[in-house]
């Protein structure tokens, strides 16, 4: 594999570092900016063998300037890590599954062997937390927003969907990072740890995994069985924390179920909005028609839209499942009465009915 370019040659690091410097100058003043730059340059000199210069620079800092200096270098490290993560993602076929399969084939490992291995594989990334965790979610949220803005910039866009200039939006997020308290004042409770972990489930795992499986299917020629399972110790890891109880485990399970169900509820709602196929223009599928009739949606303006009626019934059953498992109504209410799903396979069966009908018509 090719060696990634050194940190000094990563254009994202230079770009984000310059913006951070602009923010420090704007919010801390020119003198602070020059002092931090002096120490940074002296650090480089020391790294190259000129010892003693850095100590002189640090020794003249006031307490306030010392704290600002630490904050500046902490934020630069955060932004540099973001840039290096992006470099890994953008490095092309070396990190692409299809490219990995090509390299394996060149070494005598066929795609069939890889597919057979995945049939018996089980990969479980396990989320955990530590009671001394001090990073704040606010800092992570700003960092993730910068990553998203950089992705839009990669696409050649100059503005966000909201109409803001992308570079201005990145500066705004860095300015917010500069003004956001980085550390917690208090220890996390177990419920806080659970909510922090669920943000990864909600924002990373659930949106990303379907696309990964679709790419793996295209690369392998067939869809692999589900070999990824998300695990978590949070709320149930009884390693001496007296706050981990049966109640905290119940909370973790309930909130995890709620997060997954809300994700699927929104996905089904979006699919229903998209599939406006009319039986007057496309011959209806018998299984979809049966699913639509079972759903009980008698809305007159949907009479010729079997997919939407079927998905309205699926949504109603998911909403009933949400109510049954969490004791709370779904965030987006439905007027249809329905029974909860007995389990995930029943939901999969309904969704596969939709998928088969679309595939038969040449849809995706």
C-alpha positions in Angstrom: 0.0 0.0 0.0 1.3 3.5 -0.8 2.5 5.6 2.1 0.2 8.5 2.9 1.8 12.0 2.5 3.3 13.5 5.6 1.1 15.8 7.7 2.8 18.9 6.3 1.7 18.0 2.8 -1.9 17.3 3.6 -3.9 20.2 2.0 -6.8 19.8 4.4 -4.5 20.3 7.4 -3.1 23.5 5.8 -6.5 24.7 4.9 -8.1 24.1 8.3 -5.0 25.3 10.1 -5.1 28.6 8.3 -8.8 29.0 9.2 -8.1 28.2 12.8 -5.4 30.9 12.8 -7.9 33.3 11.4 -10.3 32.5 14.2 -7.6 32.8 16.9 -6.6 36.2 15.4 -10.3 37.3 15.3 -11.3 36.1 18.8 -8.0 36.3 20.7 -6.3 39.2 19.1 -3.2 39.6 16.9 -0.8 39.4 19.9 -2.1 36.0 21.0 -2.0 34.8 17.4 1.6 35.9 17.0 2.6 34.3 20.3 1.0 31.0 19.4 2.6 31.1 16.0 6.0 31.9 17.5 5.7 28.9 19.9 4.6 26.7 17.0 7.5 27.7 14.8 9.9 27.3 17.8 8.5 23.8 18.3 9.4 23.0 14.7 12.9 24.4 15.2 13.3 22.2 18.3 12.1 19.2 16.4 14.8 19.9 13.9 17.5 20.1 16.6 17.4 23.7 18.0 16.7 22.9 21.6 15.9 25.5 24.2 13.9 27.9 22.1 10.5 26.5 23.0 11.1 26.9 26.8 11.7 30.6 26.3 8.5 31.0 24.4 6.4 29.2 26.9 8.0 30.8 29.9 6.7 34.3 29.1 3.0 33.3 28.7 0.5 34.6 31.2 -2.0 32.1 32.6 -4.7 33.3 30.3 -2.4 33.1 27.3 -1.2 29.6 28.4 -4.8 28.4 28.4 -5.5 29.9 25.0 -2.3 28.3 23.7 -3.3 24.9 24.9 -6.8 25.4 23.4 -5.3 26.4 20.1 -3.0 23.4 19.9 -5.8 21.1 21.1 -8.1 22.4 18.3 -5.3 22.1 15.7 -4.8 18.4 16.8 -8.6 17.8 16.4 -8.7 19.4 13.0 -5.5 17.6 11.9 -7.0 14.2 13.0 -10.1 15.0 11.0 -8.0 15.8 7.9 -6.0 12.6 8.3 -9.2 10.6 8.6 -10.5 12.1 5.4 -7.2 11.3 3.7 -7.8 7.6 4.6 -11.3 7.8 3.2 -10.3 9.5 0.0 -7.2 7.4 -0.8 -9.1 5.5 -3.5 -9.1 1.8 -4.2 -6.7 1.0 -1.3 -9.6 1.4 1.1 -12.4 0.3 -1.4 -13.9 -3.2 -0.9 -13.8 -3.9 -4.7 -10.2 -2.9 -4.8 -9.4 -5.2 -1.8 -11.1 -8.1 -3.7 -9.0 -7.4 -6.7 -5.8 -7.5 -4.7 -7.0 -10.7 -3.0 -7.7 -12.3 -6.3 -4.2 -11.4 -7.5 -2.9 -13.3 -4.5 -5.0 -16.4 -5.3 -8.1 -15.7 -3.0 -11.2 -15.7 -5.2 -14.4 -13.8 -4.6 -16.1 -17.0 -4.0 -13.8 -17.8 -1.1 -14.4 -14.3 0.4 -18.2 -14.8 0.1 -17.9 -18.2 1.8 -15.9 -16.7 4.6 -18.4 -13.9 5.1 -21.2 -16.6 5.3 -19.6 -17.8 8.6 -18.3 -14.4 9.8 -19.5 -12.4 12.7 -18.0 -8.9 13.4 -19.2 -7.1 16.5 -18.0 -3.6 17.1 -18.7 -3.0 20.7 -19.4 0.5 22.1 -18.2 1.3 25.5 -17.7 4.3 27.8 -15.6 5.2 30.7 -16.8 7.0 33.8 -13.8 9.4 33.5 -14.8 10.4 29.9 -14.5 14.2 29.7 -15.0 15.0 26.0 -18.2 16.9 25.4 -20.7 15.9 22.7 -20.9 19.6 21.6 -17.2 19.5 20.6 -17.8 16.2 18.6 -20.9 17.7 16.9 -19.0 20.7 15.7 -16.2 18.5 14.5 -18.6 16.3 12.6 -20.3 19.3 11.0 -16.9 20.5 9.7 -16.3 17.0 8.2 -19.7 17.2 6.5 -18.9 20.7 5.1 -15.5 19.4 3.9 -17.3 16.6 2.0 -19.5 19.2 0.3 -16.4 21.1 -0.6 -14.9 17.9 -2.1 -17.9 17.8 -4.4 -17.0 21.1 -5.9 -19.9 22.9 -4.2 -19.5 26.5 -3.0 -22.7 26.8 -0.9 -24.5 24.6 1.6 -28.1 23.5 0.9 -29.2 26.4 3.1 -27.4 28.9 0.9 -24.4 29.7 3.1 -20.9 29.8 1.7 -19.2 26.5 2.7 -15.9 28.2 3.7 -17.8 30.7 5.8 -19.7 27.8 7.5 -16.4 26.0 8.2 -15.0 29.2 9.8 -18.2 29.5 11.9 -17.9 25.9 13.2 -14.2 26.5 14.1 -15.2 29.7 15.9 -17.8 27.8 17.8 -15.2 25.2 18.7 -12.9 28.0 20.0 -15.7 29.4 22.2 -17.0 26.0 23.4 -15.9 24.6 26.7 -14.0 21.4 25.8 -14.2 19.5 29.1 -17.1 18.4 31.3 -17.5 19.9 34.8 -19.0 16.8 36.1 -18.9 13.0 35.6 -21.2 11.3 33.3 -24.1 9.3 34.6 -24.9 6.0 33.0 -27.9 7.5 31.2 -25.6 10.2 29.7 -23.3 7.4 28.5 -26.2 5.6 26.9 -27.3 8.7 25.0 -23.8 9.5 23.8 -23.5 6.0 22.4 -26.8 6.2 20.7 -25.7 9.2 18.8 -23.2 6.9 17.0 -26.0 4.4 16.3 -28.2 7.2 15.0 -25.7 9.2 13.0 -23.2 6.6 11.8 -24.2 2.9 12.0 -27.8 3.0 11.0 -27.4 5.4 8.0 -24.1 3.8 6.8 -24.6 0.0 6.9 -27.3 -0.3 4.2 -25.0 1.4 1.7 -22.0 -0.8 2.7 -24.0 -4.0 2.2 -25.2 -2.7 -1.2 -21.5 -2.1 -2.2 -20.5 -5.5 -0.9 -23.3 -7.1 -2.9 -22.2 -5.4 -6.1 -18.5 -6.3 -5.6 -19.3 -10.0 -4.7 -22.1 -10.5 -7.1 -24.5 -11.6 -4.4 -25.6 -10.2 -1.1 -23.7 -11.5 1.9 -25.6 -12.6 5.0 -25.7 -10.0 7.7 -22.3 -10.5 9.4 -22.2 -7.2 11.3 -23.8 -6.9 14.8 -23.5 -3.8 16.9 -22.7 -4.5 20.6 -22.6 -2.3 23.6 -21.4 -2.6 27.2 -22.9 0.7 28.1 -25.5 0.5 30.8 -24.9 -3.2 31.5 -21.2 -3.6 32.1 -21.0 -4.4 35.8 -17.3 -3.8 36.3 -17.6 -2.2 39.7 -19.6 0.9 38.7 -22.4 0.9 41.4 -24.6 3.0 39.1 -24.9 0.1 36.6 -28.0 -1.7 37.7 -30.9 -3.8 36.2 -32.7 -0.4 35.7 -29.8 1.0 33.7 -29.6 -2.1 31.5 -33.4 -1.8 30.9 -32.9 1.8 30.0 -30.1 1.1 27.6 -32.1 -1.6 25.8 -35.3 0.5 25.6 -33.4 3.5 24.3 -31.5 1.4 21.7 -34.8 -0.1 20.5 -36.4 3.3 20.3 -33.5 4.8 18.4 -33.6 1.9 15.8 -37.4 2.1 15.5 -37.4 5.8 14.9 -34.8 5.4 12.2 -36.9 2.8 10.4 -40.1 4.8 10.9 -38.5 7.8 9.2 -37.1 5.5 6.4 -40.5 3.9 5.7 -42.2 7.4 5.8 -39.6 8.6 3.2 -40.1 5.6 1.1 -43.8 6.1 1.1 -43.4 9.7 0.0 -41.1 8.5 -2.9 -43.1 5.6 -4.3 -46.0 7.4 -5.9 -46.5 4.6 -8.5 -50.1 4.6 -9.8 -51.9 1.4 -10.7 -53.4 3.4 -13.6 -50.0 3.8 -15.2 -48.2 0.6 -14.0 -49.7 -2.8 -13.6 -50.0 -3.5 -9.8 -48.2 -6.4 -8.2 -50.5 -8.8 -6.6 -48.5 -9.2 -3.4 -48.2 -5.4 -3.0 -51.9 -5.1 -3.5 -52.5 -7.7 -0.8 -50.2 -5.8 1.5 -51.9 -2.5 0.7 -55.3 -4.0 1.5 -54.1 -5.5 4.8 -52.7 -2.1 5.8 -56.2 -0.6 6.0 -55.4 2.8 4.4 -58.6 3.9 2.7 -57.5 7.4 1.9 -59.4 8.3 -1.4 -56.5 10.1 -3.0 -54.3 7.0 -2.5 -56.7 4.6 -4.0 -54.6 4.1 -7.1 -51.2 4.1 -5.2 -50.7 0.5 -3.8 -47.1 1.1 -2.7 -48.0 4.1 -0.7 -51.0 2.3 0.9 -48.8 -0.8 1.6 -46.1 1.4 3.2 -48.7 3.3 5.3 -49.7 -0.1 6.8 -46.0 -1.0 7.4 -45.5 2.3 9.1 -48.6 1.8 11.3 -47.3 -1.6 12.4 -43.9 -0.1 13.1 -45.5 2.7 15.1 -47.5 0.1 17.1 -44.2 -1.8 17.7 -42.6 1.5 19.0 -45.5 2.0 21.3 -45.4 -1.6 22.6 -41.6 -1.6 23.2 -41.1 1.9 24.6 -44.5 2.8 26.1 -44.5 6.0 23.9 -46.2 6.9 20.7 -44.2 7.2 17.5 -42.8 10.7 16.9 -44.8 11.0 13.7 -48.3 9.8 14.5 -50.5 7.6 12.3 -54.3 7.4 12.2 -54.2 3.7 11.2 -54.8 1.0 13.8 -52.4 -1.9 13.6 -50.8 -4.7 15.5 -47.1 -4.6 16.4 -44.6 -6.7 14.4 -43.8 -10.0 16.1 -40.1 -9.5 15.3 -37.7 -8.1 12.7 -38.3 -11.0 10.3 -41.9 -10.0 9.9 -40.9 -6.4 9.0 -38.2 -7.8 6.6 -40.9 -9.9 4.9 -43.1 -6.9 4.2 -40.2 -4.8 2.9 -39.0 -7.6 0.7 -42.4 -7.8 -0.8 -42.0 -4.2 -1.9 -38.4 -4.8 -3.0 -39.3 -7.8 -5.2 -42.1 -6.0 -6.9 -39.9 -3.0 -7.7 -37.1 -5.3 -8.9 -39.5 -7.1 -11.2 -40.4 -3.8 -12.8 -36.7 -2.9 -13.2 -36.6 -0.7 -10.2 -34.0 -0.5 -7.4 
